[in-house]
Amino acid sequence: VVEAEVTGFLRATEDLIALFTTQFGSVNENLFEARSLGVEGIVQGGRSDGKLNVQANGTWLDLRNSSESGEFGAFNGDRIPNRPWLFASGTARTRWPLPMRDTAITGFWTTRYTGAFTRNWESVSNPAVQLAHGAGVGLLWNRDGRDAAFTAELQNLTDATLFDVFGVQRPGRAVFAKLSTTW
């Protein structure tokens, strides 16, 4: 079964409060006018037996300063800082039953993409693209109504240099493990 959904939007905003970075930190400033135009979508599908599921989603957001006067009038038409304008993610999951009753092994792969965005106005900045991958395996079992699961995951497989919207570097490659149960 394959499912898909697409949504579009357009918005004109007066007095938008936006976050800007300075040499001393961050400050919220008022933009007289801004315009956002965007499209987001998701596609997902999988096998009817549940052994494989795939999902992909993406968003294109064109959020621009439309102020013609004031402190930010000189940046009319620029994308608003600290807001990614293109981002997407995808996940593939597999699940295979094991010979033991009510036990399965799972595997997954994730990919996250953030298109170029800047911490300052785009006309005076250098944007950076970010791409990160992750993978993991899990073991699930159920005995007499009691569930347990163990998952191990490796995030940022390529050890890519990643930043949040404040310009703070995110962690590099990392390994996580989790054991959960219900009694």
C-alpha positions in Angstrom: 0.0 0.0 0.0 1.3 3.5 -0.9 0.0 6.7 0.6 0.9 10.3 -0.3 -0.2 13.7 0.9 0.8 17.2 -0.4 -0.1 20.5 1.3 0.6 24.0 0.2 0.4 27.3 2.0 0.8 31.1 1.5 0.9 33.6 4.3 1.5 37.4 4.5 2.6 38.5 8.0 2.9 41.9 9.5 5.2 42.5 12.5 6.9 39.1 12.4 9.2 38.5 15.4 12.4 36.8 14.0 15.5 35.6 15.8 18.8 37.2 14.6 22.3 36.4 15.8 24.8 39.0 16.8 28.4 38.9 18.0 27.1 38.8 21.6 24.4 36.2 21.2 20.9 36.2 19.8 18.1 38.8 19.7 14.5 38.9 18.6 13.7 41.7 16.2 10.5 42.9 14.5 10.1 42.7 10.7 7.5 45.0 9.4 6.4 42.5 6.7 7.2 39.0 5.7 5.8 36.5 3.1 5.9 32.7 3.3 5.1 30.3 0.5 5.6 26.6 0.9 4.8 23.0 0.0 5.2 20.0 2.1 4.6 16.4 1.3 4.9 12.8 2.5 5.0 9.5 0.8 4.9 6.2 2.6 4.4 2.6 1.7 5.2 -0.9 2.6 4.6 -4.6 2.2 1.3 -6.0 3.4 3.1 -8.5 5.6 4.9 -5.6 7.5 8.4 -6.8 6.6 9.3 -3.5 4.9 8.1 0.1 5.3 9.5 3.2 3.7 8.6 6.8 4.4 9.9 10.1 2.9 8.8 13.6 3.6 10.0 17.0 2.5 9.2 20.7 3.0 10.1 23.7 0.8 9.5 27.0 2.7 10.2 30.3 1.0 10.0 32.8 4.0 11.2 36.2 2.8 11.4 39.7 4.2 9.0 42.0 2.4 9.7 45.1 4.4 10.5 48.0 2.2 11.4 50.4 5.0 12.8 50.3 8.6 15.9 48.6 9.9 15.6 45.7 7.5 14.3 47.5 4.4 17.8 47.0 2.8 17.2 43.2 2.9 13.9 43.3 1.1 13.5 40.0 -0.8 16.1 38.1 1.2 15.2 34.9 3.0 14.7 35.4 6.7 17.8 34.1 8.7 17.9 31.0 10.9 15.1 29.3 9.0 15.9 26.3 6.7 14.0 26.6 3.4 14.4 23.0 2.2 14.4 20.0 4.4 13.6 16.3 4.0 13.9 13.0 5.7 13.5 9.4 4.9 13.2 6.1 6.8 13.3 2.5 5.7 12.3 -0.1 8.3 12.3 -3.9 8.1 11.0 -6.5 10.5 11.6 -10.2 10.3 10.0 -12.8 12.6 12.4 -15.2 14.3 11.7 -18.9 14.9 11.0 -18.2 18.5 7.4 -17.4 19.2 6.4 -13.7 19.2 10.0 -12.6 18.6 11.3 -10.4 15.7 14.4 -8.6 14.6 14.2 -5.1 13.1 16.5 -2.9 11.2 16.2 0.7 10.1 18.0 3.4 8.1 17.3 7.2 8.4 18.4 10.1 6.3 18.0 13.8 7.2 18.7 16.7 4.8 18.6 20.4 5.6 19.1 22.7 2.6 21.3 25.7 2.8 20.3 28.3 5.3 22.1 31.2 6.9 22.5 32.7 10.3 22.3 36.2 8.7 20.6 37.7 5.7 21.3 35.6 2.6 22.7 38.5 0.6 25.6 38.8 3.1 26.1 35.1 4.2 27.5 31.8 3.1 24.9 29.0 3.4 25.7 25.4 4.3 23.9 22.2 3.4 23.6 19.4 6.0 23.1 15.7 5.4 23.1 13.0 8.1 22.4 9.3 8.1 21.7 6.8 10.9 21.1 3.1 11.1 20.0 0.7 13.8 18.9 -2.8 14.8 16.4 -4.0 17.3 15.2 -7.2 19.0 11.5 -7.4 20.0 9.8 -10.1 22.0 6.5 -10.7 23.8 5.9 -13.4 26.4 2.6 -13.8 28.1 1.6 -10.2 27.5 5.0 -8.8 28.6 6.9 -6.9 25.9 10.6 -6.2 25.8 12.7 -4.5 23.2 16.4 -3.8 22.7 17.6 -1.3 20.2 21.1 -0.2 19.1 21.5 2.8 16.9 24.4 4.7 15.2 23.5 8.3 14.4 25.4 10.6 12.0 27.2 7.6 10.3 29.4 9.9 8.2 30.3 12.1 11.2 29.1 15.2 9.2 29.5 18.6 10.7 26.0 19.7 11.7 24.6 22.9 13.2 21.3 23.9 14.7 19.6 27.2 13.7 21.5 29.1 16.4 24.8 28.1 14.8 25.6 25.7 17.7 27.4 22.5 16.5 25.4 19.3 17.0 27.1 16.1 18.2 29.1 14.1 15.8 28.8 10.3 15.3 27.1 8.7 18.3 26.0 5.3 19.5 22.8 4.7 21.5 21.3 1.6 23.0 18.0 1.2 24.8 16.3 -1.6 26.6 12.6 -1.2 27.4 10.1 -3.5 28.9 6.5 -3.7 30.2 5.5 -6.0 33.1 
